[in-house]
Amino acid sequence: MSLKREHNLIFYLKRFAIAVGMALLFSFISLYPGLGYDGKAEVRIVSTSYQLLYRDIEVNCNITYNPLLFPLSWLINKGQSSYYFVMRTAPLGAGQFGITWSSLEEAKEDALLIVVLNELFINIPFLLSIFLAVELINVRSIYLCFLGGILGFLITSSLGAIVGFLLVLSIVVLLIMKYKVKRFVDW
């Protein structure tokens, strides 16, 4: 392989690795309530089997996803969704005087995490394609805009995510224009 082809291969592999890393980082951030989603769940115990050691819990939840971390969900009109399902849980342990079950508050958190993970797996390839495009056009300052949008979502939900993204984008553009820098973020 020629030196130039080898250099090009390393160059594109580096860009691909950065895009994958950023997609994984933002996917990890999307698992946190307030940053990746805002949700409320209502749970109710439907049945408990002490012989087979399980408990069925009815879950009714409403969730709003961060539009920057779940872009495909918003494109297919699932950015704000309601879910109803029955979740089966196992006991935490057994003692001399009985079986210990998780609290209903823990069941709410588990139910929201199940819903978020299901939606996240659909969005990861889409996020990766966005970050690959960012790497190919070499505009890494978009990552700063994503962080601004995540902080905006923390403050005022989905509208805040868009406002935070656009606010940081305008700051970055102003800094680039003022200091006449080709790239604001270059690593």
Protein Blocks (a to p, Z undefined) as FASTA:
>chain_A
ZZklmmmmmmmmmmmmmmmmmmmmmmmmmmpghjlpccddddddfbdcfklopadddddd
dddddfklmmmlmmnopmbccdddddddddfbdcfkbccdddfklmmmmmmmmmmmmmmm
mmmmmmmmmmmmmmmnopaklmmmmmmmmmmmmmnojmlmmmmmmmmmmmmmmmmmmnop
ablbdZZ
